[in-house]
Amino acid sequence: ASGAAAGAGGMAGMASAATAGSGGTRAIPTNLNGTATFNTTSSGVDLSVMVTGCIAGKSYPIHIHEGMSCESTMAQGAHWGPTRGEGIPDIVCGTGGVGSTMVSRAKTDPMLEWSLGDMRPSDVIGHVIVIHDADEKTLRLACGKVTAK
């Protein structure tokens, strides 16, 4: 497989959440949607993420989780590896509630590399991508399952 995406047709329809923090109500995106696209390159795998509905000026952590479903926090699991699922730059939200991030993973590091559809331990297909809250890092705002294109 040369490509993969998070969620059917992208992350549109990703789960979202709203909550009031212990210090009072604060803004949390409730309509966060996006697309995460993985592509195989000659040197490894590239990931590009685009979201809408985020809060301008905020940076949202994003990770690949070990789980295979977005049904619940338990089904999403912990960060994959954990090192394989971490190291993705935060999604920086700009004007108009649009944000993005990109990262490349070289196939030269077996502890960090990603692969697509080859059933190796580095295969991202089937895992979930989770976007965490900008202020409360343990709060999960959105999730999308990685599927082959």
For each residue, the residues with C-beta under 8 A, 3 or more apart:
1: 4 40 116 117 118 125 148 149
2: 39 40 116 149
3: 37 38 39 40 116 148 149
4: 1 37 38 116 117 124 125 146 147 148 149
5: 9 10 35 36 37 38 146 147 149
6: 10 11 35 36 37 128 129 144 145 146 147
7: 10 11 12 13 14 35 36 144 145 147
8: 13 145 147
9: 5 12 13
10: 5 6 7 33 34 35 36 37 144
11: 6 7 14 33 34 35 36 51 129 142 144
12: 7 9 33 34 35
13: 7 8 9 33
14: 7 11 32 33 34 70 131 142 143 144
15: 70 142 143
16: 29 30 31 32 53 141 142
17: 28 30 139 140 141
18: 28 30
19: 28 139
20: 24 25 26
21: 24 25 26 135 136
22:
23: 26
24: 20 21
25: 20 21
26: 20 21 23 135
27: 55
28: 17 18 19 133 139 141
29: 16 32 53 54 55 97 141
30: 16 17 18 53
31: 16 52 53
32: 14 16 29 51 52 53 54 131 141 142
33: 10 11 12 13 14 51 52 53 142
34: 10 11 12 14 49 50 51 52 131 142 144
35: 5 6 7 10 11 12 49 50
36: 5 6 7 10 11 47 48 49 62 129 144 146
37: 3 4 5 6 10 47 48 49
38: 3 4 5 45 46 47 114 116 124 146
39: 2 3 45 46 48
40: 1 2 3 44 45 115 116
41: 44 45 46 104
42:
43: 104 106 107
44: 40 41 104 105 106 107 108 113 114
45: 38 39 40 41 104 105 107 113 114 115 116 124
46: 38 39 41 102 103 104 105
47: 36 37 38 88 102 103 104 105 114
48: 36 37 39 100 101 102
49: 34 35 36 37 62 88 91 100 101 102 129
50: 34 35 98 99 100
51: 11 32 33 34 54 60 91 93 98 99 100 131 142
52: 31 32 33 34 97 98 99
53: 16 29 30 31 32 33 97
54: 29 32 51 58 60 91 93 97 98 99 134
55: 27 29 58 93 97 134
56: 93 94 95 96 97
57: 93
58: 54 55 93 134 135
59: 90 91 92 93 134
60: 51 54 90 91 93 99 131 132 133 134 141
61: 90 131 132 134 137
62: 36 49 88 90 91 101 129 130 131 132
63: 79 80 85 86 88 129 130 132
64: 79 80 84 85 88 124 127 128 129 130 146
65: 76 77 78 79 80 85 127 128 129 130 143
66: 77 78 79 80 81 85 127
67: 70 74 75 76 77 127 128
68: 75 126 127 128 145
69: 72 75 76 128 145
70: 14 15 67 75 76 128 143 144 145
71: 75
72: 69 75 76
73: 76 140
74: 67 77
75: 67 68 69 70 71 72
76: 65 67 69 70 72 73 128 130 140 143
77: 65 66 67 74 80 128
78: 65 66 82
79: 63 64 65 66 82 85 86
80: 63 64 65 66 77 84 85 127
81: 66 84 85 86 111
82: 78 79 85 86
83: 86 87 111 112
84: 64 80 81 111 112 113 114 122
85: 63 64 65 66 79 80 81 82 127
86: 63 79 81 82 83
87: 83 103 112
88: 47 49 62 63 64 101 103
89: 101 102 103
90: 59 60 61 62 101
91: 49 51 54 59 60 62 99 100 101 131
92: 59 99 100 101
93: 51 54 55 56 57 58 59 60 97 98 99 134
94: 56 98 99
95: 56 98
96: 56
97: 29 52 53 54 55 56 93
98: 50 51 52 54 93 94 95
99: 50 51 52 54 60 91 92 93 94
100: 48 49 50 51 91 92
101: 48 49 62 88 89 90 91 92
102: 46 47 48 49 89
103: 46 47 87 88 89
104: 41 43 44 45 46 47
105: 44 45 46 47 109 112 113 114
106: 43 44 109 112 113
107: 43 44 45 113 115
108: 44 113
109: 105 106 112 113
110: 113 122
111: 81 83 84
112: 83 84 87 105 106 109
113: 44 45 84 105 106 107 108 109 110 122
114: 38 44 45 47 84 105 122 123 124
115: 40 45 107 118 120 122 123 124
116: 1 2 3 4 38 40 45 123 124 125 148
117: 1 4 123 125 148
118: 1 115 122 123
119: 123
120: 115 123
121:
122: 84 110 113 114 115 118
123: 114 115 116 117 118 119 120 126
124: 4 38 45 64 114 115 116 127 146
125: 1 4 116 117 146 147 148
126: 68 123 145 146 147
127: 64 65 66 67 68 80 85 124 145 146
128: 6 64 65 67 68 69 70 76 77 143 144 145 146
129: 6 11 36 49 62 63 64 65 143 144 146
130: 62 63 64 65 76 140 142 143
131: 14 32 34 51 60 61 62 91 140 141 142 143
132: 60 61 62 63 137 138 139 140 141
133: 28 60 136 137 138 139 140 141
134: 54 55 58 59 60 61 93
135: 21 26 58
136: 21 133 139
137: 61 132 133
138: 132 133
139: 17 19 28 132 133 136
140: 17 73 76 130 131 132 133 143
141: 16 17 28 29 32 60 131 132 133
142: 11 14 15 16 32 33 34 51 130 131
143: 14 15 65 70 76 128 129 130 131 140
144: 6 7 10 11 14 34 36 70 128 129
145: 6 7 8 68 69 70 126 127 128
146: 4 5 6 36 38 64 124 125 126 127 128 129
147: 4 5 6 7 8 125 126
148: 1 3 4 116 117 125
149: 1 2 3 4 5
